[in-house]
Amino acid sequence: MRLPPLDPGMASAPVRALLDDVDRLFGRSWIITRVMAHTPALLATMITLWERFATSPLSDMDREVIAMEMAVANGCHYCVPAHRFAARQRRLELAPLEAIARGETHSACRPAVVQALVRRLVETHGALDDEFRAFQEQGVTPGQMVETVGEIGHCTITNYMNRLARTPLDDFLEPYRQ
């Protein structure tokens, strides 16, 4: 590990409060959030994103498809098992996410549409041109497209942070390593 997680016992009161917010939000401490705590502004920003995206017009499955696609595309050793864990906690269908984790395109209608949207947004850096209407015809609303861009940004930050830090898996994520 290149960037060690911050020890909550050694953190300032404002940073401890942020880490407590993460614990309340996710029900537990995560190593990656303790790495981000070295820069409280980043951790505070991520907490805000996580809280706001929880009320997204995207479904939990849509959000996990985005997260898994980004984790695989960015080679994030931490986020693939983290999103397996999250999907299981939310009782989501795992087959689409496992297909994505293997680098495949899933055949289920909505997950395949969301996965294709993410791929095209990343490949074109947001310039969908003619595809914009095609995604709308497949049931993706403009608000969902905007939220997808936000999720891509959020995932890119966590994926890059984990790769930079070489974040080890939390013990509770080990069974989801596969």
N, C-alpha and C positions, 0 to 999 in steps of 0.2 A: 504494500500500500504506500503510495507516494504522499497522499494528503491524509493524515490521521484524523479520525473523528474527534471533535471537541468533547472533552469530558464535561458533562453537565454540571458536575460538582465544582468545577473550576471556572465555570462561565459566569459572566456578569449577570446581574438580576434581569436586565432586559433580554439577554440572550436565553437565559433559563426560561423566561416567560414565553419566548418564541418556541423553544423546544417543548414546553408544556402544551402550547397550542397544537403542535404536531401530534403529540401523544393523544390529546383529546380528539383531534380530527380523525386520526387513523387507529386509535385504540392501542397504540404501542409506539415505541421508539424505533427509528430506522437509522442504520449507519449513515446512509447518504444524507439524511437531514442534519446529522451531527457534523458531517463534512461541510455542508453548506453553511453551518452556523459560524464558521470562521469569517463569513461575510454576512452579518445580520441583515443587511438590506436585501441581499439575494434571498435568504431564507424567508424574510417577511413577504417579499414579492411572490415567492412560490406558494406560501400559505394562502395568500390572497387569490392566486390563480386556482389552487385546489378547491378553495371554498366556493369561488364563483362558478367554476366549471361543474361543480356538483349540481347546479341548477340549470345546466346547459340544455338546449333543445335537442342535443344528441342523447341517444339512449346509452345506458351503461355498456351495452354490447358495442355500439358504435365507438365509444370512447376507448374500450379495450382493444378493438380492432386497430384503431389509430395508434395506440400506444405500442401494440405488439409489432405492427408494421414498421414503426419508427425504430423500435429497439433492434429489430432484425436488420433493417437497412443501415443503422449506425453501428452495428456490431456491439451492442451493449450487453455485456455478460451479466449484469445485475438486473436490468429491466425485464429481460425475457422471463426469468423465474418470478420476479416481482409481479408481473402482470398475469402469470399463471395463478399465483397466489390470490391476487385481487379478483380474478374471474371466478375462482372457486369460492371465495368468500361471498361474492354476489350471486352465486348459484347460476352463473351464465353457462350457456352451451360451450363446451370446450373445443369441440371439433374444428370450428373455424379458426380459433386462435392457435391450435396445434398445427394446422396446415400452414398458417402464416409463419409460425416458429420454425417450420421446416423449409421456409423459403418458397412455399407454394401459394397459388391463388386458390382460395376456397370457393366452392361452387354455390354455397348458399347465397341466395339473392342479395339481401341487404348487406351482409358482411363483404361480399364480393364488390358491391358498388362502393362501399366506404373504402375498402382497400384500394380499389382502382383510383378513387378520388385522391387519396393520400399520395399514391405513386405519381399521379399526374401533377398534383400541386408541387411536389418536391422536384420532379423532373423539369417542370416548366417554370419553377420559381414563382408560381402563382398565376402565370399567364395561360389560362385555360382556353381562351379564344372560343372556337366553335364548340368545344367540349362543355362549356358552361351550360348551355341549353340542354345538351344530352344528359348531364347529371341531374338537372332539374326534372327532365322527363322520366328519370329513374327514381324520382321521389326525394331528391336532396333539395331542401329549401335554401334560399339565400342565407338565412340565419345559420343553418347547419354548415354551410360552406365557410362562413366567417368563423364559426366555432372550431371547425376542423383546422383552419389556419392557426388559431390560438393553441389548439392541442398539439399541432406540429411544433410550434415554438416551445411550448412547455416540455414536450418530450425531448426535443433537441437539447435543451438545457440539461435535463437530468441525464440523458445518454452521454453527453460530452463530459459532464461532471464525473460520472462513474468511470468513464474511460481514462480521464485525466488522473483521477485519484486512485484508480485501480481498486475501487471499493470492494471489499470482501462481502460475500453474502451474509446477511443476518442469519442466525441459526434457524429461525422459522422459515426461511426461504430455501434452505438446503434441500428439502424434499421435492422442490419444484425445479431444480437445476436440470434434470434429465440430460 
